[in-house]
Amino acid sequence: MDVSILYEDENLIAVNKPEGVASIPESDKSVASLYHFLSEKYSKKIFTVHRLDKEVSGVILYALNSETHRELNLLFESRNVQKTYKALVIGKPEYEEGIVDYPLRQFGSGRMGVDKKNGKPSETYYSVLNYYNAHALLKLQPFTGRRHQLRIHMYSIGCPIAGDLKYGNREIQKKYPRLMLHAESISFEYGGRIFKITAKPPDSFTRVLEKINDNFIL
């Protein structure tokens, strides 16, 4: 597994997760995960701090001891961690920037969705970085950490993330080589230090942008 280590010390590690690799072990234990890879690399137990969907690339943190794991979890729970993503969406948002605040919950099918009556509060900030003919490149910052939050919020405003086989027109989404969502940076204060860890989008992400930039329209 080709994994780039972005930062490491005696307490935590940050890596640039490739798309298509699970953050934690899947039900089929024979399938490699980032957790397995790092456990073997460091020859010790590591601790999951947060997760990225399997289809998403970018910055992800793991703790190397239980104390750091507990303290980082508290930072996430208290919303003292800022995460920034890049996403290519199909269509164009009505406004150049805004906040999507639709409550979300999990439905019986396992899919997440908007439920304004019974859903959990969920907020996502977005701003447009670039417009294309039939797409827009966005910066996304989730203020909450619901499962599939960014994917559903973009879908709910009529701009599904390109390549998302769960949310959007499946026949159109299948034409993209990957889910066009990348966790670009994560910022937090820990141990008296301010961290900002960034990860460049992989070639699989930038190649799609280059095609879009050449007036490629699906």
Salt bridges, closest charged atoms under 4 A:
GLU19 OE1 - ARG178 NH1 3.37
GLU26 OE1 - LYS54 NZ 3.21
ASP53 OD2 - HIS148 NE2 3.74
ASP53 OD2 - ARG151 NH1 2.85
GLU55 OE1 - ARG151 NH1 3.59
GLU71 OE2 - ARG70 NH2 3.82
ASP115 OD2 - ARG105 NE 2.44
ASP164 OD1 - ARG151 NH2 2.77
GLU171 OE2 - LYS174 NZ 3.69
GLU184 OE2 - LYS86 NZ 3.33
